[in-house]
């Protein structure tokens, strides 16, 4: 895999900001790590978050592991099950997605989030530029969700979801692609394709038209599909997979069989 150095981070800048730019953690978390003595620069532990460094010249390590633009780029796909929060540390003791990843040999961060009750495709990387390109609304990378909602939405309700919904905080969603995948005793499965990522957006959109979400799975980011990656397992993405993250959507299938399946990679790992 290429390094994460495409359009390299330039310096000098504060050590805390550098860690944030590298995608290791937030700036606030970086400050706590630095004060705790977990970060070194050129082999010397630094306790001052405002210490100025040049990322092109200085070797930065967190807990003894090299981070920065010259490190090998790592991109992973995880099938997040319900019940896990998308954060590294959870003060309440709830399980996090990092409990599923285990030790992958690099600092990686989640590209976007899935709430605790949602499942599906979650991408991790140490390449902050890739993360920004996939989450910036200006890039409009499509994310595809399958949602089981209460009842049977009318065509009028689906049209409202397609054209854009005004949420409780008065923000309005972008137009979305929405289609029904079929109904049954437990509700209706909808396929919803978004090009933005507001907090709990699918749930809030569906609630706004009177159909609460009971199950939510993200099945695709760009052209990369979740496929048959088992819940709680992850795989390393190869360059063609990474390219598909930003590629256009394939043509939708006409039936519920649209809950896409792809073969597993040899680099899958089981839950630890």
Buried (B, 14 or more C-beta within 10 A) or exposed (E): EEBBBEEBBEBBBBBBBBBBBBBBBEBEBBBEBBBEEBBBBEEEEBEEBEBEBEBBEBBBBBEEEEBBBEBEBBBBBBBBBBEBBBBBEBEEEEEBBBBBBEEBEBBBBBBBBBBBBBBBBBBBBBBBBBBEBBBEEEEEBBBBBBBBBBEEBEEEBBEBBBEEBEBEEEEEBBEBBBBBBEBEEEBBBBBBBBBBBBEBBBBBBBBBBEBEBBBBBBBBBBBBBBBEBEBBBBBBBEEEBBEBBBEEEEEEEEEEEBBBEBEEBEEBBEEE
